[in-house]
Amino acid sequence: MASILAKNLQQLGVRLTREVQVNAIFALLNKKQIEALQKRYFFYVWNEETDEVRWMTSFDTSQADIDGFVSAVKEVINLK
């Protein structure tokens, strides 16, 4: 599911910072985008200096979960 999520995020123009391996996705957002997205989803800011975030999938992540998260990211990436 991480690969599917990564592909959908890249289609939105989200910059991934590392190759997707297993279930982790690392990406860059700005602070305003991170704050808005964290109001809806729990995730870590991996590197505070560069605004790199870490998103995780698991064995029970569904396509509906992916679709909902991608929709939320799409909303927040328009925040400057």
C-alpha positions in Angstrom: 0.0 0.0 0.0 2.9 2.3 0.6 3.8 2.2 -3.1 0.2 3.0 -4.1 0.1 5.9 -1.6 3.5 7.2 -2.8 2.3 7.1 -6.5 -0.9 9.0 -5.7 1.0 11.6 -3.7 3.6 12.1 -6.5 0.7 12.7 -8.9 -0.4 15.6 -6.6 3.1 17.0 -6.9 4.2 16.0 -3.4 8.0 15.6 -3.3 9.2 12.3 -1.8 12.6 12.5 -0.2 13.5 8.8 -0.1 12.7 5.7 -2.0 9.7 3.9 -0.7 10.7 0.7 1.1 8.3 -1.6 3.0 5.7 0.7 4.5 7.3 4.1 5.1 6.9 7.3 3.0 9.0 10.3 3.6 8.0 13.6 2.0 8.2 17.4 2.2 5.4 19.8 3.1 5.6 23.3 4.6 4.8 24.0 8.2 1.3 25.3 7.5 0.5 22.2 5.4 1.8 19.9 8.1 -0.2 21.6 10.8 -3.4 21.4 8.8 -2.9 17.7 7.9 -2.0 16.8 11.5 -5.5 18.1 12.6 -6.9 15.1 10.6 -4.2 12.5 10.7 -1.5 11.5 13.2 2.1 11.4 11.8 5.6 12.4 12.7 7.6 15.3 11.4 10.8 13.4 10.8 13.0 16.4 10.3 11.9 19.7 11.8 14.6 21.7 10.0 13.6 20.5 6.5 9.9 19.9 7.2 10.3 16.3 6.2 7.4 14.1 7.3 7.0 10.3 7.7 3.8 8.6 6.8 3.3 4.9 7.5 1.1 2.2 6.1 0.4 -1.2 7.7 -1.0 -4.6 7.0 -4.5 -3.4 7.4 -4.3 -0.1 5.4 -7.1 -0.2 2.9 -7.7 1.6 -0.4 -10.3 3.7 1.3 -7.7 4.8 3.9 -5.3 5.7 1.0 -8.0 7.6 -0.8 -9.0 9.6 2.3 -5.5 10.5 3.1 -4.7 11.6 -0.5 -7.8 13.7 -0.5 -6.7 15.4 2.7 -3.2 16.0 1.3 -4.8 17.4 -1.9 -6.7 19.9 0.3 -3.7 21.1 2.3 -1.1 21.3 -0.5 -3.0 24.4 -1.7 -2.1 26.1 1.6 0.9 28.4 1.1 
